[in-house]
């Protein structure tokens, strides 16, 4: 209690001081306007230098008063800081961590503590007014192109969402690759009060392609220059960010700085923290013209409406054309041109405190921007080396970055209470579907999984694919989780064609996978493998959703539906392409079966031919797949006939048949109601049969299942009776749905099931 009372006394004393000092100041100033007890006229006429009453002594007196006023203002600023510190020590600071955002005194680093005091009930005493309304939308523009930049954007967005208390509207200037990735990501992320708009970066290339640029960002590094034309004409202001930014505070604090712009200030920028524009980094270093140290454009506040009125387009173009005559190209992309314009028009800039863009590069003086953690606002990894830069606090910054990199994005789906948001059709449909489920149903969790929307990041790594000229290309499709990662290198050695993989990972596991892949020469040498991350959510492994994601994002007309724990025979890729032509898969509904075998040996001398495989079968080194535990799954393949077959042969569907097949990309999807272990492939093969696909066994194709520890889901299936009951229920409902959809022809599935 004693500490609290002392804190209150300090708070009261500081408050009275802030009120008292300005009062004394004004009395002093008012007294200064009397001469010999008589008021001195301060009319415009008499205050002119040529007025008879205007003497040298009175001029000095006024200058002295102005100096004193500035001193008093500085004292007030220091007292305000002390007041905020006094507030931050009290319980109000802790209570205010989730309050709405207010505009604070720039440069003090104490905005959070002031906000805490205001929310705790001191707003009437401090007289602070919110600079950013609770439900005001904050607009953010980001230029993003390619696979790697898309990953960086996700980390940036996570850091913004973590701290934000306002609705957000992201304006993404993206190429086709980034748009596909980020559109899917945000659609499946379903974060409330976040809107995304895309602008075609490829259409903007002609606007800046005439500018030679040596920077590693290429042509996309120049596109911030054309935002006044690109963004909607009714958008008045926007925060522009590089993709290598990490926020350590609420972005609303930065948005509030717009209120500080005066006169013709239209650009908010932080001074460059390296000596680049001073031209002394190395001999004959010749940078573009800049004002002093110049400004860094990793974080920009743009007043778009005023920029348009100033004819910004003509302004930067004329400047660029003039400077390029001698400079020949830009070294730092848009930053060089922004600085050249500012050099000619310094009045355009409102200089942001440097903590709004703490630049981490080998040659920056970022340490001057902060004294402790509370000073940090925005961290900018603006070196090509990124996290490997030299900085005495780089470990701390790296850990802060990694926190957001591995942070569970599902936790950022929190609502902004009290703020009306636009209706999201996907979210409304999801809620409607979930509301129709019976929560008392013992199989509720199984049914719910069918409607769960999993955050999905397509093409997590760089992907390149050149379509085959003969239109016979086949993609291997599979899904996996972290415990099957070791199979990737082996599969890549066995299958040289394109691969589409869906990986079920947490955010932290996705980063582990990234490090694993980047450390593998085998994986990094393959650019035709599409890795699609489906983020973990719920208690079941969504096996069929994963398969559908991998199937949907193939670039070939045909696909080989496999599993990650199978190694295809050497040369299977080319053999399947020839079979596609031979069996006229383009014009017939066929499912080509690749016979499946298994070994119990972790180290296997992989058979290089069918003859060698048959020998291993006879020796007991290999078995037909699931021969010991689930014979029905592959019995219709007719392995006895396959041993001597030299031409493809047709087989008929039977109950529980689940072979691995090659089909056209337009085949039906897997049924999402089946999760974890059991009936996920069986249901898909049944639907292929219902759609009158012919099952044709390939005589010279094979694949081998490699041994591994049992999955969590098969263990749960074997040990949990309710799991097996629910699977049986879902199976019966699927068969009923098939009967309704395919009519009389589907009755055979019920009959076959009863006879099995």
Secondary structure, 3 states (H helix, E strand, C coil): CHHHHHHHHHHHHHHHHHHHHHHHHHHHHHHCCEECCEECCCCCCCCCCCCCCCCHHHHHHHHHHHHHHHHHHHHHHHHHHHHHHHHHCCHHHHHHHHCCCCCCCCCCCCHHHHHHHHHHHHHHHHCCCCCCCCCCCEEEEEEECHHHHHHHHHHHHHHHHHHCCCCEEEEEEECHHHHHHHHHHHHHHCCCCEEEEEEEHHHHHHHHCCCCECCCCHHHHHHHHHHHHHCCCCCCEEEEECCCEEECCCHHHHHHHHHHCCCCCCEEEEECCCCHHHCCCCCCCCCCCCCCCCEEEEEEEEEHHHHHHCCHHHHHHHHHHHHHHHHCCECCCHHHHHHHHHHHCHHHEEEECHHHCEECCCCCCHHHHCCCHHHCCEEECCCCCHHHCCCCCHHHHHHHHHHHHCCCHHHHCCCCCCCCCCCCHHHHHHHHHHHCCCCCCCCHHHHHHCCCCCCEECCCCCCCCCCCCCCCCEEEEEEEEHHHCCHHHHHHHHCCCCEEEEEEECHHHHHHHHHHHHCCHHHHCCCCEEEEEEECCCCCCCHHHHHHHHHHCCCCCEEEECCCCEEECCCHHHHHHHHHHHCCCCCCCEEEEECEEECCCCCCCCCCCHHHHHHHHHHCCCEECCCCCCCHHHHCCCHHHHHHCCCCEEECCCCCCCCEEEEECCCCCCCCCCCCCCCHHHHHHHHHHHCCCEEEECCCCCEEECCCCCCHHHHHHHHCHHHHHHHHHHHHHHHHHHHHHHHHHHHHHHHHHHHC
